[in-house]
C-alpha cells in the first residue's frame, strides 16, 4: 500500500508538472509573439481539450502499467528523446514542427520520458543485439562500397577536371591505322549530293556512340558550272583553250571533263568579253599605280597572280579601277616544289561567306530571298600556269640554274583575249552534320570542332575525307571513355559543314540561325579544315588568347617522329569555316595543319585555290597517316583542356602584348591606350587568374564570373568596316610577314591610291575604339571581382 501510495503521488506530481509545463510554454510563446497561431482561441481550446483527454486516459483502468513504467524510467534517468505517443498533448505552436518550441525548454526531457525496459538484464541484451546488428551492417556496407568503387569509378573521379591522366587515356586510343581505315571508308562513298554524303557521316558518328547527332539542311543559292567548259581565245592567233591549257577540241574535252567544268570562279559575272590583256602581277596597290600611269584600264582584262593578299581584296581594287575581266593563275615559282600543279586549273569562290540570297540572316523557310547570280561585275576565270605561259608566249621551262623566273607579260606587243564564262545559278540543299557530347558541369558552354565534307562530284581534293576521318577518330576515342562513366565538363559540339567550297555556306547559315545562342555559349572553335595539305612543317594558328595553350599542346604530343619541333604559333588569317566564329562572334579559334615549305614570300593565300582531286593525293603525302594522328592528338589535347579546365585556359595578357606588337611606331594616342590595356591585363592576369592554379580559390560564383570574362576577351576587337577579304577581327594579321593591323595597312595603301587620308583616319578610329573597349572591359571585370570579394568579407 505504501508503494502504491507513493506511485499514486508520483503520478499526481507528474500531472501537475505537465500542466505547469504546458502553461509555462504557452505563456512564454505568447509573451515572445513568435507565432500568430498561439493567439488563436480555437487552438487554446483544442490544447485544453487534449490535456483533459490525457488526464481522463490516465484515470482509465489498465493505466497502472503506464504509471509503473513511467515511474521506473523517471527514476533511472535513461530517457534520450520524447515519446511519440504523447504527441497530441503538444500544441502546434510553429509551422516548423510540433516539438521545436517544447524542446527549447531545458526541462523538456525530464517532463516527457520514454518507456524503459522491464529489467536491466533485458535492456542489456537488447542493446547488445542492436549494437551487433549495427556493427555487422556497418562492416558489410564498407565491403560493398569498396568493391563498388573498385569496379565502377565514382562520378567525382571521372569528372575530375584538369587530369592529364584522363586526357592520355583518351588520346592513346587515337591510332593512325584507325584514321586510315575511316578515311578509306569515306572515299568509298559514291560521289553523290551533299545531303547523301552528310547522311552517311551522320550514320558513322552515331555508330561510334555519339548520342545526339542531327542533320541540318538549308536551301541556298549555288553557282555551278554549266554544261560546257569556259574558254579563253587568243585573238592574235585564233587559238581556243580550256582553262587547263588544253586546246578546244572533242578529244581533250572528254579527258577529265569534271576538271574542265569545275575550273571556274563561283559567283563571277557571266557572258563574253573581248579586250586587251594587261599584266598586273599580284594586283597590289603599287602594281595598279604603275599600270594606270601608262594605260587606261577601263573594260580591259587583267592577268592576275594568286597569292600575297586575299583574292577578294585584289578583285575589289580591280573593280574600282574599272577592269572588265580577270584571268587568274598561280605562278609556278610560288607553288610548293613537292606538287605538280602547273598544268592544272582550279576553282575559286568569290563569295565572302554564307548564302548570297540571304546576306546576314539564315536561309530558313520563309526568309526573303535576293537573287544574286554574281557577286562582282568582273568576269573572272582561273587558268593553269601552262595556259598563262602560252598567253605570254614563253617556253615551257621557267627554271634556269636553280632559279625560278616569275612569269611576266612582255612590255612590247598587244594581246587581245576573248573570255567566255557560262555558269548556272540555282538553289540547292546543303547539309550540316551536328553532334553533341553534353557536358556535366557547364552544359551551356560549347567547344566546337569543325571539319567539312565535299559534294563537288570528284572535285576539290581529298582533304575533306582526311579531316572527317580525324574528327571521327576523336569521337571514337571519346565515346570509349564516355561508356566507362566519364563526361566532359563543358559540351563538345562536332560539326561537318556542307557548302564550304562555295564560301563557307553551311557554317554561316547554321551560325546565323543560332546566333543568339552561340554569342552567349560558344567558348572556342577548333578547326580541322584541310589538316594535311603538305608534309614538311607543322603550322599552328591560334587566337592570341590561345597561343600559349597551342604551344603547350605541342610539347605534350610532338616528338621526333612527328616532325613538329619548335613550330611558332601565329595569329594569321586562315581558310575555312572558322570564318564566321572569328569575325562575327569574336570566338577564340585554333587550327593545326601540316604544310609544305613556302617557296616565296608571295605564297600566302594560295590556299584560296581549290585544285582537282587527283593532284593532291593524301596517301602520297602521308602514307602511314602518322601526320593525321598527330593532328588528331593535338586537336584532342586542346579540346579536352578547354572542355575540362575549371578556369578557361585563355591568356588575357597575350592579347595585350599582341596589340602592342602590332602598333610599333604608330600614332602616340594608340600607343598610350595600348599601354593602359597592357597594365589592366597584367593586373587581371596576376590577381584574378589565381583560381586557375589554386583550387582553394575556386568558389563556384567566382569561377563562373572569371570564365564569362575570359570567354568574351576578343569580342572587343571586331570592327565594322573592313575591305573584302580582310578579317573583321583585327587581332589576326594577313600573314607571318606583316606585324601591323591589316586594316591600318590597307588604309595606308588606299591613301596612296586615292590621295586621301580619310580612310586612314577612319581606320585609326576603329582600332583606337577597339583597344579602348577591351581596356574598359578588363577594368569592368576587375571592378566586379573587387566588389564581390569586398561584399563577402
C-alpha positions in Angstrom: 0.0 0.0 0.0 2.8 2.4 0.8 4.3 1.5 -2.5 1.0 2.1 -4.3 0.5 5.4 -2.5 3.9 6.6 -3.4 3.3 5.7 -7.1 -0.1 7.5 -7.0 1.6 10.6 -5.5 4.2 10.5 -8.2 1.7 10.3 -11.0 -0.2 13.3 -9.5 3.1 15.1 -9.3 3.8 14.4 -13.0 0.3 15.6 -14.0 0.7 18.8 -12.1 4.2 19.2 -13.5 2.9 18.6 -17.1 0.1 21.1 -16.6 2.6 23.7 -15.3 5.0 23.0 -18.1 2.2 23.4 -20.7 1.1 26.7 -19.2 4.7 27.8 -18.9 5.4 27.1 -22.6 2.2 28.6 -23.7 2.8 31.8 -21.6 6.4 32.1 -22.9 5.3 31.7 -26.5 2.6 34.3 -26.1 5.0 36.7 -24.5 7.6 36.3 -27.3 4.9 36.6 -30.0 6.8 34.2 -32.3 3.7 32.7 -33.9 0.3 34.2 -34.8 -1.2 30.7 -34.3 -0.8 30.9 -30.5 -3.2 33.9 -30.3 -6.0 31.8 -31.8 -8.7 31.0 -29.2 -9.7 27.8 -31.0 -6.1 26.5 -30.8 -6.1 27.2 -27.0 -9.3 25.4 -26.5 -8.1 22.5 -28.5 -4.9 22.3 -26.4 -7.0 22.3 -23.2 -9.3 19.6 -24.6 -6.2 17.5 -25.4 -4.9 18.0 -21.9 -8.3 17.0 -20.4 -8.4 13.9 -22.6 -4.9 12.9 -21.4 -6.0 13.2 -17.8 -9.0 11.0 -18.5 -6.8 8.4 -20.1 -4.6 8.3 -17.1 -7.6 7.6 -14.9 -8.8 4.7 -17.1 -8.3 1.1 -16.0 -5.1 -0.5 -17.2 -3.1 2.6 -16.8 -1.2 1.2 -13.9 1.2 -0.3 -16.4 2.0 3.1 -17.8 2.4 4.6 -14.4 4.7 1.9 -13.2 6.9 2.0 -16.3 6.9 5.8 -16.3 8.0 5.9 -12.6 10.8 3.4 -13.2 12.0 5.3 -16.3 12.0 8.6 -14.5 13.8 7.1 -11.6 16.5 5.5 -13.8 17.0 8.6 -15.9 17.6 6.7 -19.2 15.5 9.0 -21.4 17.0 10.3 -24.6 14.0 11.6 -26.6 10.3 12.4 -26.2 7.7 9.7 -26.5 5.8 9.9 -29.8 2.7 8.5 -28.2 2.4 11.8 -26.2 2.4 13.9 -29.4 -1.3 15.0 -29.2 -0.7 17.0 -25.9 1.8 19.3 -27.5 0.4 22.4 -29.1 1.4 23.1 -32.8 3.0 26.4 -31.9 5.0 26.8 -35.1 4.7 25.6 -38.7 8.3 24.3 -38.4 7.1 21.3 -36.2 5.3 20.4 -33.1 8.3 19.6 -30.9 10.5 22.5 -31.8 9.3 25.0 -29.2 8.9 22.5 -26.4 12.4 21.2 -27.0 13.7 24.7 -26.2 12.6 24.2 -22.6 15.6 22.9 -20.6 13.4 20.6 -18.5 11.6 19.1 -21.6 13.5 15.8 -21.4 12.6 15.3 -17.8 8.9 16.1 -18.4 8.3 13.5 -21.2 10.3 10.3 -21.0 10.4 7.1 -22.9 9.5 3.7 -21.5 12.4 1.8 -20.0 12.8 -2.0 -20.3 11.2 -4.0 -17.5 14.6 -5.3 -16.3 18.2 -4.3 -16.7 19.1 -7.8 -18.0 16.5 -7.5 -20.8 17.8 -3.9 -21.6 21.4 -5.1 -21.8 20.7 -7.9 -24.2 18.5 -5.6 -26.4 21.3 -3.0 -26.5 23.9 -5.7 -27.3 21.6 -7.1 -30.1 21.2 -3.6 -31.6 24.9 -2.9 -31.4 26.0 -6.1 -33.0 23.4 -5.7 -35.8 24.6 -2.1 -36.5 28.3 -3.3 -36.4 27.6 -6.1 -38.9 25.7 -3.7 -41.2 28.5 -1.1 -41.0 31.2 -3.6 -41.9 29.0 -5.1 -44.7 28.5 -1.6 -46.1 32.2 -0.8 -46.1 32.9 -4.1 -48.1 30.2 -3.3 -50.6 31.4 0.3 -51.0 35.0 -0.8 -51.5 34.2 -3.3 -54.3 31.7 -1.0 -55.9 34.3 1.8 -56.0 36.9 -0.5 -57.4 34.7 -1.8 -60.2 32.8 1.4 -61.1 34.7 4.6 -60.9 33.0 7.2 -58.9 31.5 10.2 -60.7 33.8 12.6 -58.8 36.9 10.8 -60.0 35.7 10.5 -63.6 34.7 14.2 -63.7 37.8 15.5 -62.1 39.0 18.4 -64.3 42.5 19.1 -65.4 43.5 15.5 -65.2 46.3 14.7 -67.7 45.9 11.0 -67.0 42.3 11.1 -68.3 43.5 13.0 -71.4 46.2 10.5 -72.1 43.8 7.6 -71.8 41.5 9.2 -74.4 44.2 10.3 -76.8 46.1 6.9 -76.8 43.0 5.4 -78.4 43.6 7.6 -81.5 45.7 5.5 -83.8 46.9 6.1 -87.4 45.6 2.8 -88.7 42.1 3.7 -87.4 42.2 7.1 -89.2 43.4 5.4 -92.4 40.6 2.9 -92.3 38.0 5.6 -91.7 39.5 7.7 -94.5 39.3 4.8 -97.0 35.7 4.1 -95.9 34.7 7.7 -96.6 36.3 7.6 -100.1 34.2 4.6 -100.9 31.1 6.7 -100.9 29.9 7.2 -104.4 30.0 10.8 -105.5 26.6 11.9 -104.5 24.8 15.1 -103.4 25.8 16.9 -100.3 22.8 15.6 -98.4 23.7 11.9 -99.2 27.3 12.3 -98.0 26.2 14.1 -94.9 23.7 11.4 -94.1 26.4 8.7 -94.2 28.7 10.8 -91.9 25.7 11.1 -89.5 25.3 7.3 -89.5 29.1 6.8 -89.0 29.1 9.2 -86.0 26.0 7.6 -84.5 27.6 4.1 -84.8 30.5 5.4 -82.7 28.0 6.1 -79.9 27.6 9.8 -80.2 24.1 10.3 -78.7 22.7 13.5 -80.2 23.5 13.8 -83.9 21.4 15.9 -86.2 21.2 16.7 -89.9 20.6 20.4 -90.5 19.6 21.3 -94.1 19.5 24.7 -95.8 18.3 25.6 -99.3 20.9 28.0 -100.6 21.9 29.7 -103.9 24.9 28.0 -105.6 26.7 29.0 -108.7 27.5 25.7 -110.5 29.4 25.0 -113.8 27.4 25.0 -117.0 27.0 22.1 -119.4 30.2 23.1 -121.2 33.5 24.4 -120.1 34.5 28.0 -120.1 37.0 29.0 -122.8 39.8 31.5 -123.4 40.6 32.5 -127.0 43.8 34.3 -128.2 42.5 36.7 -130.9 46.0 37.2 -132.3 46.3 33.6 -133.3 42.7 32.4 -133.1 43.6 29.6 -130.8 40.9 28.4 -128.3 41.9 26.9 -124.9 40.1 25.4 -122.0 41.2 26.7 -118.6 43.7 23.9 -118.1 45.6 24.9 -121.3 44.2 22.1 -123.5 43.0 23.2 -126.9 39.3 23.3 -127.6 38.6 20.0 -129.4 36.4 17.0 -128.7 39.3 14.7 -127.7 40.5 16.9 -124.9 37.0 17.8 -123.8 36.2 14.3 -122.8 39.5 14.0 -120.8 39.0 14.9 -117.2 35.7 16.6 -118.1 34.9 17.3 -114.5 38.1 19.1 -114.1 37.3 21.3 -117.1 33.8 22.1 -115.9 34.9 22.9 -112.3 37.8 25.2 -113.4 35.8 28.3 -112.8 35.1 31.2 -110.3 31.8 30.7 -108.5 29.6 33.8 -108.5 31.6 35.5 -111.2 29.8 37.7 -113.8 28.7 35.7 -116.8 29.0 36.4 -120.5 31.7 37.1 -123.1 34.3 39.8 -123.0 36.9 40.6 -125.7 39.6 43.1 -124.6 43.2 43.8 -124.3 45.2 41.9 -121.7 47.0 43.8 -119.0 49.6 42.2 -116.7 49.2 43.5 -113.2 51.2 40.8 -111.4 49.8 40.3 -107.9 47.4 43.2 -108.1 48.9 45.3 -105.3 48.3 49.0 -105.0 51.8 49.6 -106.3 51.0 47.4 -109.4 47.8 49.3 -110.0 49.5 52.7 -109.7 52.2 51.6 -112.1 49.8 50.3 -114.7 47.3 53.2 -114.5 50.2 55.6 -115.1 50.9 54.1 -118.6 47.4 52.9 -119.8 43.7 53.2 -119.5 42.5 50.0 -117.8 38.7 50.5 -118.4 37.0 47.3 -119.5 40.3 45.6 -120.1 41.2 42.1 -118.9 43.8 41.8 -116.0 46.3 39.0 -115.9 46.4 38.4 -112.1 48.6 36.1 -109.9 47.1 34.4 -107.0 48.7 35.0 -103.6 50.3 37.7 -101.4 46.9 39.1 -100.3 43.3 38.0 -100.2 41.7 37.4 -103.7 38.5 39.3 -102.8 40.5 42.3 -101.8 42.5 42.4 -105.0 39.4 41.9 -107.1 37.7 44.9 -105.3 40.7 47.1 -106.3 40.5 45.9 -109.9 36.7 46.5 -110.0 37.1 50.0 -108.6 39.8 50.7 -111.2 37.4 49.8 -114.0 38.6 46.5 -115.3 36.1 44.3 -117.1 37.6 40.8 -116.6 40.4 38.8 -114.8 42.5 35.8 -115.8 43.7 34.3 -112.5 46.6 31.9 -112.2 49.3 30.7 -109.7 52.9 31.4 -110.6 54.9 28.2 -110.7 57.6 29.9 -108.6 55.1 30.3 -105.8 53.8 26.7 -105.8 55.3 24.1 -103.4 58.1 22.2 -105.1 56.6 18.9 -103.9 53.5 19.4 -106.1 52.9 19.3 -109.8 50.1 21.8 -110.3 51.5 23.9 -113.2 49.2 22.3 -115.8 46.1 22.3 -113.6 43.4 24.9 -113.4 41.4 25.3 -110.2 38.2 26.6 -108.7 37.8 29.7 -106.5 34.7 31.2 -104.8 34.0 34.9 -104.9 31.6 34.6 -102.0 32.7 36.2 -98.8 30.5 33.9 -96.7 27.1 32.4 -96.4 24.1 32.1 -98.8 24.3 35.1 -101.2 20.5 35.2 -101.4 20.1 35.8 -97.6 23.0 38.1 -96.6 23.3 38.5 -92.9 20.4 36.2 -92.0 19.7 32.4 -92.1 18.3 30.6 -95.1 15.3 29.2 -93.3 11.8 28.6 -94.7 10.0 31.9 -95.3 13.2 34.0 -95.5 13.3 36.8 -98.1 15.5 35.7 -101.0 17.6 38.1 -103.1 18.5 36.6 -106.4 22.2 37.4 -106.8 23.7 35.3 -109.6 27.0 37.2 -109.5 28.8 39.0 -106.6 31.1 41.1 -108.8 30.9 42.9 -112.1 34.1 41.3 -113.2 34.3 38.2 -115.5 36.8 36.0 -113.6 38.3 32.9 -115.0 41.1 30.8 -113.2 43.6 29.2 -115.6 46.6 26.9 -115.3 50.2 28.2 -115.3 50.7 26.4 -118.5 48.0 28.4 -120.2 49.4 31.6 -118.7 52.8 30.7 -120.4 51.1 30.2 -123.7 49.4 33.5 -123.5 52.7 35.2 -122.5 54.4 33.2 -125.3 57.1 31.8 -123.0 58.9 28.5 -123.4 57.6 25.7 -121.1 60.6 25.6 -118.7 60.9 28.7 -116.5 63.6 27.3 -114.2 67.2 28.3 -115.0 70.2 27.2 -112.9 68.1 26.5 -109.7 66.5 29.9 -110.1 62.8 30.2 -110.8 61.8 33.0 -113.2 58.4 34.6 -112.4 56.0 34.9 -115.3 55.6 38.3 -116.8 53.9 39.6 -119.9 56.4 41.3 -122.2 56.1 45.1 -122.4 56.0 45.1 -126.2 53.1 43.7 -128.2 49.4 43.8 -127.6 47.5 40.8 -126.5 43.8 40.6 -127.2 41.8 38.0 -125.3 38.2 36.7 -125.5 36.7 35.2 -122.4 33.5 33.1 -122.4 32.1 32.3 -119.0 28.9 30.3 -118.6 27.8 29.1 -115.1 24.4 28.3 -113.7 23.0 29.8 -110.5 20.4 27.6 -108.8 19.0 26.7 -105.4 20.4 23.5 -103.8 20.1 21.9 -100.5 23.3 21.7 -98.4 23.6 19.8 -95.2 25.5 20.1 -91.9 26.1 17.2 -89.5 25.9 18.4 -85.9 26.7 16.1 -83.0 26.7 17.0 -79.3 28.5 15.4 -76.3 26.8 17.1 -73.4 28.9 18.4 -70.5 28.0 17.8 -66.9 29.2 20.9 -65.1 28.7 23.7 -67.7 26.4 22.1 -70.3 25.6 25.6 -71.7 29.2 26.2 -72.8 30.3 24.9 -76.2 33.6 23.9 -77.7 33.0 23.5 -81.4 35.2 21.2 -83.6 34.6 21.7 -87.3 35.5 19.9 -90.5 33.8 19.8 -93.8 32.5 17.3 -96.4 32.8 17.7 -100.1 29.8 17.5 -102.5 31.6 18.7 -105.6 31.4 15.4 -107.6 35.0 14.2 -107.6 36.5 17.7 -107.5 38.3 19.6 -104.8 40.8 17.3 -103.3 40.6 14.6 -100.7 41.4 16.8 -97.7 37.7 16.7 -96.7 38.0 12.9 -96.2 41.2 13.4 -94.1 39.6 16.0 -91.8 36.4 14.0 -91.4 38.4 10.8 -90.6 40.3 12.8 -87.9 37.1 14.1 -86.2 35.5 10.7 -86.4 38.5 9.0 -84.8 38.4 11.6 -82.0 34.7 10.9 -81.5 35.5 7.2 -81.3 38.2 7.7 -78.6 35.9 10.0 -76.6 33.0 7.6 -76.6 35.1 4.7 -75.3 35.7 6.8 -72.2 32.1 8.0 -72.0 30.9 4.4 -71.8 33.1 4.0 -68.7 31.3 6.9 -67.0 33.4 9.9 -68.0 32.0 13.1 -69.5 33.5 16.5 -70.2 32.6 19.5 -68.0 31.6 21.6 -71.0 29.7 20.5 -74.1 31.7 19.5 -77.2 29.9 20.1 -80.5 31.2 18.2 -83.6 30.4 19.7 -87.0 30.8 18.6 -90.5 30.0 21.5 -92.7 28.4 21.5 -96.2 29.0 24.1 -98.9 32.4 25.1 -97.8 33.8 25.3 -101.3 31.2 27.9 -102.2 32.1 30.3 -99.4 31.6 28.5 -96.1 27.9 28.5 -96.6 26.9 25.7 -94.2 28.8 27.1 -91.2 27.5 30.6 -91.9 23.9 29.6 -92.2 23.9 27.4 -89.0 25.7 30.2 -87.1 23.3 32.8 -88.3 20.4 30.5 -87.4 21.6 30.1 -83.8 23.4 33.4 -83.5 21.9 34.5 -80.1 22.7 31.1 -78.6 26.2 31.0 -79.9 27.0 34.5 -78.9 26.4 33.5 -75.3 27.5 29.9 -75.2 30.5 29.3 -77.6 33.8 29.2 -75.8 36.2 28.2 -78.6 36.3 27.0 -82.2 38.8 24.3 -83.2 39.3 24.0 -87.0 40.1 20.9 -89.0 40.0 22.5 -92.4 42.4 20.6 -94.7 44.7 19.4 -91.8 47.3 17.7 -94.1 48.0 19.9 -97.1 51.7 19.1 -97.1 54.2 17.0 -95.2 57.1 19.4 -94.4 56.2 21.6 -91.4 53.5 21.9 -88.7 51.7 25.2 -89.0 49.7 26.1 -85.8 47.4 29.1 -85.9 45.6 30.4 -82.8 44.0 33.5 -81.4 46.3 35.4 -79.2 44.5 34.2 -76.1 45.1 30.6 -77.1 48.7 30.8 -78.4 50.1 29.6 -75.1 47.8 26.6 -75.0 48.7 25.7 -78.6 52.4 25.8 -77.8 52.0 23.7 -74.7 50.0 21.1 -76.5 52.8 20.6 -79.0 55.2 19.8 -76.2 52.8 17.1 -75.0 52.2 15.5 -78.3 55.1 16.2 -80.7 58.2 14.1 -80.8 61.0 13.4 -83.2 58.7 11.1 -85.3 56.0 13.7 -85.8 58.2 16.5 -87.2 56.8 19.4 -85.3 59.6 20.7 -83.1 59.6 24.4 -82.3 56.7 25.4 -84.5 55.8 29.0 -83.9 52.2 29.7 -83.2 50.9 32.8 -85.1 47.6 34.7 -85.4 47.1 34.9 -89.1 44.1 34.7 -91.5 43.1 31.1 -92.3 40.8 29.5 -94.8 37.7 27.6 -93.8 34.6 27.5 -91.7 36.2 29.2 -88.7 35.5 32.5 -90.5 32.1 33.3 -89.0 33.1 32.3 -85.5 36.2 34.5 -85.6 34.8 37.5 -87.5 31.2 37.7 -86.3 31.1 36.1 -82.9 34.6 37.0 -81.7 35.3 33.4 -80.6 38.9 32.3 -79.9 39.9 29.8 -82.5 42.8 27.4 -83.2 43.9 25.2 -86.1 46.8 22.7 -86.6 47.8 21.7 -90.1 50.8 20.3 -92.0 52.0 22.3 -95.0 54.9 22.3 -97.5 57.6 24.8 -97.1 56.7 28.1 -98.7 58.8 28.7 -101.8 58.4 32.5 -101.7 57.0 35.4 -99.7 54.2 35.5 -102.2 52.9 32.0 -101.3 50.4 33.4 -98.8 46.7 32.9 -99.8 47.5 30.2 -102.4 45.1 28.0 -100.3 42.2 30.0 -101.8 42.6 27.8 -104.9 40.8 24.5 -105.0 42.7 22.1 -107.2 41.1 18.9 -108.6 41.2 15.6 -106.6 43.9 13.7 -108.4 46.5 16.4 -107.8 46.6 16.2 -104.0 46.6 12.5 -103.1 46.6 12.4 -99.3 48.1 8.9 -99.1 51.1 10.0 -101.1 51.8 12.9 -98.6 51.2 10.8 -95.5 51.3 7.1 -96.4 51.4 5.9 -92.7 48.8 8.5 -91.6 51.2 9.5 -88.8 50.7 13.2 -89.6 46.9 12.7 -89.4 47.4 11.0 -86.0 49.5 13.9 -84.7 46.9 16.5 -85.8 44.1 14.4 -84.2 46.0 14.3 -80.9 46.9 17.9 -80.9 43.3 18.9 -81.6 42.1 16.4 -79.0 44.5 17.8 -76.4 43.4 21.4 -76.7 39.8 20.4 -76.9 39.9 18.4 -73.7 41.7 21.1 -71.8 39.3 23.8 -72.9 36.3 21.5 -72.1 37.5 20.4 -68.7 39.7 23.1 -67.1 37.7 24.7 -64.2 39.1 28.1 -65.4 39.3 28.5 -69.2 43.0 28.3 -70.3 42.9 31.7 -72.1 45.7 34.3 -71.6 44.5 37.9 -71.4 48.0 39.3 -71.3 48.9 37.7 -74.6 46.2 39.8 -76.3 47.6 43.0 -74.9 51.1 42.0 -76.0 49.9 41.2 -79.5 48.2 44.6 -79.7 51.4 46.4 -78.6 53.5 44.5 -81.1 51.1 45.5 -83.9 51.4 49.2 -83.1 55.1 49.8 -83.0 55.9 53.2 -84.5 52.2 54.1 -84.8 50.2 57.1 -83.5 51.1 58.1 -79.9 47.5 58.1 -78.9 47.2 54.4 -80.0 50.3 53.5 -78.1 49.0 55.2 -74.9 45.7 53.3 -74.9 47.6 50.1 -75.7 49.8 50.6 -72.7 46.8 51.1 -70.5 45.4 47.8 -71.9 48.6 46.0 -71.0 48.6 47.4 -67.5 45.0 46.3 -66.9 45.6 42.9 -68.5 48.7 42.3 -66.2 46.6 43.2 -63.2 43.8 40.9 -64.3 46.2 38.1 -65.1 48.0 38.3 -61.7 45.1 38.9 -59.4 42.0 37.3 -60.9 43.6 34.2 -62.5 44.6 32.7 -59.2 41.8 30.1 -59.3 43.5 28.6 -62.4 46.4 27.4 -60.2 44.9 27.3 -56.7 41.9 25.0 -56.1 41.2 26.8 -52.8 40.4 30.0 -54.7 37.7 28.2 -56.9 34.5 29.4 -55.4 31.8 28.5 -57.9 30.5 32.0 -58.4 34.0 33.4 -58.8 35.0 30.8 -61.4 31.8 31.4 -63.4 32.4 35.2 -63.4 36.0 34.7 -64.4 35.1 32.3 -67.2 32.5 34.8 -68.5 35.1 37.5 -68.7 37.7 35.2 -70.4 35.1 33.9 -72.9 34.5 37.4 -74.3 38.0 38.7 -74.4 38.2 39.0 -78.2 34.8 40.4 -78.9 36.0 44.0 -78.4 38.3 43.7 -81.4 35.6 43.2 -84.1 35.5 46.3 -86.3 32.5 47.1 -88.5 34.1 48.3 -91.8 36.8 46.3 -93.5 37.7 45.8 -97.1 36.6 42.5 -98.8 38.8 39.5 -97.8 40.2 41.1 -94.6 39.2 39.8 -91.2 36.9 41.9 -89.0 38.8 40.6 -86.0 41.9 42.9 -86.1 43.9 40.5 -83.8 44.6 38.4 -86.9 47.3 39.6 -89.3 47.4 39.0 -93.1 50.4 36.6 -92.8 53.6 36.0 -90.9 55.4 38.7 -92.8 53.3 41.6 -91.6 53.1 42.8 -88.0 50.8 45.7 -88.3 47.0 45.6 -88.1 45.6 44.6 -91.6 43.0 47.4 -91.5 45.7 50.0 -90.9 47.9 48.6 -93.7 45.0 48.6 -96.1 44.1 52.2 -95.2 47.7 53.3 -95.9 47.6 51.6 -99.3 44.2 53.1 -100.1 45.7 56.5 -99.2 48.4 56.0 -101.9 45.8 55.0 -104.5 43.3 57.8 -103.9 45.4 60.6 -102.4 43.2 60.9 -99.4 43.7 60.3 -95.7 40.0 59.9 -94.8 40.3 56.1 -94.9 43.4 56.2 -92.7 41.6 58.4 -90.1 38.6 56.1 -90.1 40.8 53.0 -89.6 42.7 54.6 -86.8 39.5 55.5 -85.1 38.2 51.9 -85.4 41.4 50.5 -83.9 41.5 53.1 -81.1 37.9 52.3 -80.1 38.6 48.6 -80.2 41.6 48.8 -77.9 39.8 51.2 -75.6 36.8 48.9 -75.5 39.0 46.0 -74.5 40.7 48.0 -71.7 37.3 49.1 -70.4 36.1 45.5 -70.5 39.1 44.3 -68.5 38.7 47.1 -66.0 35.0 46.4 -65.5 35.9 42.7 -64.9 38.3 43.8 -62.2 35.8 46.1 -60.6 33.2 43.3 -60.4 35.6 41.0 -58.7 36.7 43.6 -56.2 33.1 44.4 -55.3 32.1 40.8 -55.0 35.1 39.9 -52.7 34.6 43.0 -50.6 30.9 42.1 -50.1 31.9 38.6 -49.0 34.4 40.0 -46.5 
